[in-house]
Amino acid sequence: MDKDLNINYSFSLSDLEQKPVAEKKPDLIAFAASEHHYLPNNSVLVFNEYNQKQTALSRDVYIALDHCREFRTLDGHVDFLLKKMPELQGKASDITTVIKTTLDAGLMLSAKQVCETLPVAAGKVELVDQPIIWITTCDRPELAERLIDSMVNNSDPAKIRCCYLVDDSRDAGNIELNQRLVSAFQDKSGFPLVYVGRSEQKSILERLIDRLPHYERQIRFLIDPERWQSAHSCGCARNFGLLLSIGYRTVLIDDDVVCKLYQPKRFEGGVEISEQIREADFFQTRDACFENATPLDLDPLAEFCRCLGVEFDQALANLGVDDIAPEDVKGVSVDYLKKIRTNSKVMMTACGTLGDPGASTINWLPSLSEASRQRLLSEEGKLEQAFELRNLWLGRSKAYFANNFNMSPMTGMDNRELLPPYFPIFRGEDLIFGCMVDFLYPTSLALDYPWAVPHLPMPERSGYINGDSLKVQSGSAMVAQCIHNWKQEVSAVSVSCRLESLASKLNELCDRNEEELLQLHLKLLTERRVGLLFRLEELLKESSSDNERWLSYLNKGLADNYQAIQEQDNSLLDLGVHAGATNKEKLAYLCELGRNYASALVAWPEIREQAAEVIGELFHS
């Protein structure tokens, strides 16, 4: 071996006895090799950027250790590898020795070491600026009235700069009702309440075009309600909300929310840094949801803003956390955790829900945490409640920090920074928006608070549009995955440059030919389908439940996704092009939209700059 490589030593499963083993090891450890290079002698050179250590490992050891990148106990890693790699059965002792030896070589990182790099700020700091609140509503005046009434009853008006009701209604009667309710509440709300309907939206649109005539096409793409009259245009309405709140911390509230905080029965306190989806509990009735939660006498809007826009160490202090403990990062990957820094800024805040989950599908059940899954399967009737009813708690038991963004029916955003525009049409616009924020601010954080707000659509819904199907299909997740992949490829530091890079990547994607796009689409679908297959197989192997419906649900998911992979099912969802549209026609429409959106991203900083003045002229002069 070339001495210039500065390799400490090499080891493999066949020569374990030659390596010294230390006695005492950290409780939670993870394989921390950040670089690897394959060497001619069938070994792999690995490097740990945390301590500058490097070592050569045999390829079989490297492959096994690469599955140990999440913080677990030593025994936890051994158990995981035995399940993950059947060829290692009967070699628990050897695996233990390999991990201990790797630890001695400086290639394992302890959770304690990481936590020591994330200190808590010295004291609490309350930001005194007043946030702007905006509500989006569409033909549901009774819900908008219920929400505003709950804001008046549960919030401190002195802490609200302004509240806008952005009306996306199509029905003339509902538009009139929304105008009346804003007028009725203006005198008793205690805070400025402003109606932003079609007339007001048109004024904003026209004034922006007057100021930026060379960007008329881009402006109309993002905020022209007439253009998207026949489409699901929630993103268009939300773009108005972004423009109305430029320069402020802001809270977006869907009209079917009640502005009241509840602490779930599962509340534990403390913090968690993780990649897990929210926890869940299912109930027979809507009343039972609230019987399992405690109403809090707190101002929901003030609580949403308590940590919004501050750095991680200050957010911890504002939450009353003394320090980050190793248990707080259990199960988190090294690669994920290294994005989180003391000065990582909380760009978005969210919380859980009580009542309706808001989802059109129940395909997220396999992703539930073990604790949520055990509740689902161990208590009689829970699974039936999950499939048939929409009465649940979906949220966190601890304050939850993540590098990815979980949108909720009530979402805080730091609009003092350059936030991207929403894609104006289609469902899933919030998923794409969250991925774009992550792209623009790769070290930023989202905070999911450990309480919930009622999410109560009317009339009360039951069941799910897509039933219990687990088949992975096309949708906004495909776009989100592309943005996530591009994030790894872009090295630009400034937000404006990253926004331009994102627009460029989107243009490049839309300029590919039909065959390339369909191949990429199938590749993304296949990756997600294969990932789900492994998850379903894992659940079936570890399941001790004899619940026939659960086992049937998992087995049907396996069969449907195996069939989709075998048939290379590459169908695009119905996009409203026209009845019976082919994949080619749908792709052409998507690419046209994509190019328009990319162009709008380039124009967005100037649109924001001018919009701040336009909003001041229209509503605050």
N, C-alpha and C positions, 0 to 999 in steps of 0.2 A: 504494500500500500504506500502511495506517495506521501512522505512525511509533511509536505507542504499543505496537505489538506487539514492538518491539525485535528485528526480524528482521535477521540479518546480511546475507544475500543469498539469492536464489533462483536455481536453475539447472535445466536440463533437457538432454536428449540433443542438442537442436538448438543450444545455445549454449555448448558445452564449452570452445571456444577462448578464451572471455573470462575463464576462471578460472585463477588462479595455481596451479601444482603444485609442491609441495615435493619435494625429492630423496630424502631418507632417511625411510623409514617403518618402524614396528615390524614385527617378523616375523609375529606373530599378532595379528590385529585382528578386531573384530566391530562390527556396527551396534548402537549403544547407545541409540537413541531409546526413551524410556520412555513418552512421551505423544505423541499425534498428534491434530490437529484439521484437518478438511477446510475449506478456505477457498473463498469464492465465485468466485475467479478460477481454479478448477481446479488449485490447488496444495494442498499439505499442510504445515501447520505442525508441526514435530517438535521435541521437547525432550529433552535428555539430562540426567537427574537427577544424574549423576556429576559434571558440571562446570558445570551450569546454563546450558549453551549451547542456543540454539534457532535454527532455520533453516527457511525455506520451501523445499520441494522440489516439482518437478512430480510429478504423480501416478504417471506411468510410472516415474520414478526411485525414488519411495518404494516402489512395489510390488516393484521389483527388489531394493532394499536390505533390505527386510523379510525376504528370504531369506538375508541375510548376518548373522544374529544369533548364529551360532556362530563360535568363534575358529578362524580359518584364516589361512594366508598370503594375501597379496594375489592371487597366482597361483591359489591354491586357491579363492578366492571367484570369480574369473573363470571357472575351469573348472566350478565348481558351477553358476553362473548359465547358462552355455552349455548345460549338460545339462538344467537345470530349466526354462528358458524358450527353447524352440526359435526363437521370433521374434527372439532376439538373435544368432542365428548370423551370423558374419561381422563382429561388432561388438566383438571382444575388446579392441581398442585403446580404443574409447569406454568400455567397462565399466571398464577400468583407470583411465582418467582420472576417471570419476565417483567411484570408490572413493577415489582419492587426494584428490580435491577435498573429498569428504565428511569425510575424515580431517582435512584442514586446517580444516574448519568446526567441528571438535570433536564430531562426531557418531559417530565411530568410537572404540572403546575398545581400548587395547592390553592384551594378556594380562599384560604386565609391570606395568602400573599396578594391575591387580587383585591380582596376586601380592604386591605391596608392602603391600596392606591386610591380608594374612593372615600375620603374623609367627609364628615358632615360639617356644614358651615357653623360658625360660632353661635348664631342666634337667629330667631325668626325675623323675617322682613315682610311687611305688608305693602304691596304696591297700591298706591293711592289713586291711580288713574281710574276713571269710570269706564267700564267696558260698554261696547255697543251690542245690543241683542237683536237678532233678526229671526223671524219666524217665516217659514215657507208654508203656504197653504194652497190647496187646490180643491175647490168645490166641497169644502167641509166646514161651513161657517159655525156649526154647533161645536165642533172640536176647537176651532180657533178661539171661540168665546170661552170655552172651558179652560183652555191653556192660559189666556190672558188673565182671567179671573184668579187662577191659581198663582200667577206671578204677583198680582196685586196683594194677595193674602199672605204670601210666604216670602217675599223679597223686600229688601230695604230700597225704596225708590231713590234715596240719596246716592246709592252706589251704582245707579244705572244712568249712563249718559243719554241714551236714546234707545227706543225699541221700534224696529220697522216690521210691519206686516207685509211681506212680499206675496202678492196675490197672483197665483197662476191659474185661477179658476177660468173655466170656459162658459159656464152657465151664467146668464145675465142676472138671474134672481139671486144666485149665490154671491155674485160680485156686489150687488146692492146691499145684501145682508152684511158682508164683510166691511163695507164702507160705514154702515150704520153702527156696527159694534165698535169700530175704532173711535167714532165720534162719541159714542156713549161712554167709553172708558177714558177718554182723554182728560176729563175733569177729575175723575176719581182715582186714576192710576198713580198719580204722584210723580210720574216720570214722563218725558216726551214720548208720545206714541204716534207714529206716522204711518199712514196707509200708502203703499206703493203698488198701485194697480196698473192696468194697461196704459192709462193716460200718462202716469208718472214714469213708467218704464219707457214709453215712447219719447218723452222729453229727455230722459237721460241718453237714450240711443241717438236722437237727432243732434243733441249738443255735442256729444262725443264725435259724431261724424263731421259736424261743422269744424271742430278743432283739429280732427285728424282725417281729412278727406281721403288721403292715400291709404288709409286703413279701413275704409268703409266695409269692404268684404269681410275682413277679419272681425270687425265689431259686430256686424250682423250675424255672423256665424255663432258668436258667443252669446249674444243677448237679444236677438230679435225674436220675440215670442210669436210674431206672425209667421216667421219662417218655419217654426216647429209646432204649428197649431195642431197638427194631426199626430204628433209624436209624444212619447213620454218625455217631457222636457223639464224634469226636476233639476237637472244640471244647469239649464238656462236660468231658472229662477234663483238657484244658489249663486250663480255668477253675479246677479244683481246684489245679493247679500254681501258678497266679497267686496264689490265696488262701494257699497254703502258704508262699509266699516274700515276702509283703508286707513292705516295709521293708528289703529286701536286693537287692543285685545278684544276678542269678540266671542259670543256664544250663539251657535246655531241651534234652534229648537224646532223639531218637526211638530206639526199642529196636533198630532194625536198623543202628545205627551202631557202629563200633568206635572207642573213645576213644584214637586215636593220630594224630599229625600227620605229614603227608608234604609235602615241597616238590616242586612239579611241575617237570618238565624245562624248562618254559617260563618259569620264574621269572626276573624281570629286576631286582627290587629297586626301591626308590623308591615314590612314591605317584602316584595318579591320581584326578582328580575328573571324573566322567563320568556319562552316562546310559545307557551301553552295557550290554547283558546280559553274562553271564559268557562267557568264552572256552571253547572246547571242543576236545578231540582224541579221536578214536575208535580203538578197538583191536579186534583179532580175538578176544582172550581176556581173561579177568579177570586172569591173571598178567601179561599185557602192560601192563595199566594200571599195575601196581606196579613193573614194570621201568622205566617212564618217570617215576618219582618217587623221591625220596630220603627215607627215614624220618628224622625229626628226634627228637633226644633232648631233648624239651621237654615240660613239663607242659601238656597241652592245655587244662585248665580254667583254669590260671593265665594262659595266653596269651590265652584268650578274654576274660578280665577285665582284661587289662593296660590297655586303653584304654576299657573300658566305664564310662560315667558321668562321664568327664572332658570338658573343653571341647576344641575343635578344636586350639587351639595347644598344649595339653598332650598331646593324643593324638599330634601330630606329633613332639613331643619324646620321648615314650615309645617311638615307633617308630624313633628315631634319625635323624630327618629334619632336615637343616640348614635347608632353606627350600623353599618352593613355587616351582617354576620354570615359565615360560610353557608349556613342553611338557607339563606336568602337567595343563593345562586345555585342551589342543588338542581341538577338536571340541565343546566344551561351550557351551551357549547362555548369553548374557548374563543372560537372565531366570532361568535355573536357578542360575547362579553367584551372583547377588546375594542368594539366600536363605542362602548360606553365610557365616558370620561367625566372627571369632576366638573368640567365646564360644558358638558353636553346640555343643550338647552331644551326645556320642555316646550315643544312647539304646539302640542295638541293635548287636550284632556278629554276624557270620556267617562262613562260610568255604566253600570249594569241596568237591566230593566226588570220590572215586575209586570207580569201579564203576557202580552203577545210578544214573541221573539222578533217579529218583523220579517222573518225569512219565508221564502216561497217553497223551501224544501227542507227535509229533515236529514239531508245527507251528511250533516256534521256530527251525528251521533258517534261514529267510529273514532272521531278525534277527541272525544271527551277525556278528561283526566280519569285516572283509575278510581279516585274517590267518587266522582260524579257517576261514573259507569257502575260502580258497586251500588250506589243508591238507586240507580235506574233498574238494576236487575235483582237486587236483594229484597226490595219492598214490593209486595203484591200490588198489581195494578199500575205500577209506575210506567212500564213500557207501553201499555195501552194508552195511558194518558199522554205519553210523548208522541205517539203516532196520531191519535185522534183529536186531541185537544190542544189548545194554545194557551195554557195557563202555566207559567213557569217563572222561576227566577233564573236569570242569565247574567252572571257577573263575577265579581271577585270577592274573596274573603280577606284579602290584604291589599294595600296600595301596590299597584302593579306597574312597573316601569318596563317599557319595551322599545326596541329600535324600529319596530314596525307599527303601523297605525290601525287601531281598531275603531272604526267609526261607530257611533251610537246615535239614537234619536235626539240626543242632546250632546253637542260637541263644542268644546272650547278650542279656539285657534288664535295664534299670535299673528294678527294681520298687520302688526307693525313691520313685520318682515315681508319679503316678496313671496307670497303664496301663489301657486299656479291656478289657472282657471279650471273649472270643472268642464268635463266633456258635456256639451249641452243636452244631449239626448241619450236614450237607452237607460236601462237599469244597470246597477253596478257602478254608477258614476262615482260613488263615495269610495269604493275600493281602488279605483284608478287614481282618484285624487290623493288618497293616503299614500299610495306607492310613489306618486310624483313628489309629494312632500319629502318622503324618505330619500328619493333620488337627489333632490335639491339640497337637502341638509342631511348628509349621510351619517353624521354623528349625533343627530338630534334625538329626542325622546318623545314618546307619548306616555301619558300617565292615565291609567284606568283606576278611578277611585273605588274604594270598597263599599260603595253604597249604590242604591238603585233608584230610578225614577219610574213611576207608573207609565207604561206604554199601552194605551187602551184605545185601539181603533173602534169605530162604531160603523155598522153593527158589529158585534163580536164575531170573530172568525172561528172556523173550525177546520181541522185537517190541513193538508198541504197540496198545493196545485200539482206538484210532481209526485205526490204520493210518497212511497218509501223507496223510490228508485235511488240506487247508488251509482248508476252509470255516469261516468265522467263525460260531460258534453262541452261543446264550445260555449264561449261566453266571455265576460269581462276579465275573468281570471287569466285568459290567454294574453291579453294586453298587459295585465299586471305582471305576469311572468316575464314578458319581454322587457318591461321597464326595470324589473329587478335584475335581469341579466345585464342590461346596459349599464347599470350602476357600477358593476365590477369593471367595466371597460373604460369608464370616463375618469380621468385623473384631474380634471379642472377643479380648482378650489373655490373660486368666486361663484356666488349663486347665479349671477347673470350669465356667466360662461356656461354653467351647468344647464341652465334653461335653454341656451342656444344649442348646446350639445344634444339635449333631449329632442329638440325640434329637428335637428339634423338626423338623428337616429330614426325618428319617425318617418321623415321623408325618404330615407334610404330604404326603410322597410316597405313603404308604399310604392317605391319605384321598382321593386322586384317583379319578375314576370309571374304569371299565374301559377305555373308549375312549381316555382320556388316557394311561393307563398303557401300553396297547399301542402308541400312537403314540410315546411316549418310548422304549419298548423297541426299536421298529423304528428310530428315529432313532439310538440308540446303536449298534445292530448295523450300520446303514448306514455310520455314520462309520468304524467299525473295518474294515468290508469295503472301503470306498473307500480308506482308508489302506493296506490290504494290497495292493490292486490296483496302486497307484502303486509300492509296493515291489517287487512281482513284475515289473512292466514294467521297472523300473530294473535289476533283476538280469538279466533276459533281454537287455536292450540291451547291458549291459557284459560279459556272460558270453562268455569265450573258450573255454569248455569245450564239447567235443562229446559229453559224457556224456549219453546218451539218457535215462537214468533221471532225472537232475537236470532236464533240459529238460522232460521229461514231467511231472515233479512240479510245476514252476513253471506250466506251461501248464494243467495240470488245476486248480491253485489258482485261476488266472485264470478259467477256465470256470465252476468251481463258484461262485465269488463273484459273477461277472457274472449267473449264473442266479439266485442267491439275491436279488440286488438287483432283477432284473427281475420275479421272482415275489413280491417283498416278503415273503420267508420270515421269519415272525415267531414261529416255534415256540419255546415254552419247553421246557426239558429236562424229562425225567421226574423228578418230585420225590417219587415214592412216595405220591402222593395215593391213586390206585387205577388199575388197568389201564384204559387208554383215556380218561383224564381229559382234558377239554378245556382250552384256554388259559384260559377263564373260571374254571374250577374251580381250576386251578393258581395263577392270579392271586389268587383269594380266599384260598387257603391261604398264599401268600407274604405277602399283606398282613396276615393274622392274625399270622403269625410276626414280621413287621416291627414291628407295633404292640407286641407283647410285648417285643421286643428294645429298642425305644425306651424303653419303661417301665422295663426293667431297667437301661438306661444311666443314667437319672435316679436310680435306687436304688443304683447301684454304689458311689459314694463311701461311703455309710453301711454297705453290705455289707462293703466292705474294712475299714472301721474296726472293726467288730465281729468280723470274721473273724480279725484279728490277735490278739485276746484269746482267741477260741475255739481257735485253733491252739495257742496257748501252754498253755491248760488241758489239751488233749487229748494233746499230744505232748512238752511241755517242762516240765511241772509237777513 
